[in-house]
């Protein structure tokens, strides 16, 4: 009978430990999400003064700036 009581106690302890761990990690995740939201809203408020609206037609907006015959190819070598 003592073994059954011990196993029941151990099982309940494990359930509560798992529940505590899940709630703890959920709270930490919520804190991290709130921190990122706060940072993103502060960055949006800082960049509101510099808004550029591109009013060109799509053909002019998507064309290449540098012609194909201009520039040179440089082979990358790691030292």
Secondary structure, DSSP 8 states (H G I E B T S, - for coil): -HHHHHHHHHHHHHHHHHHHHHHHHHHHHHHHHHHHHHHHHHHHHHTTT------S-HHHHTS-SS-TTSS--------
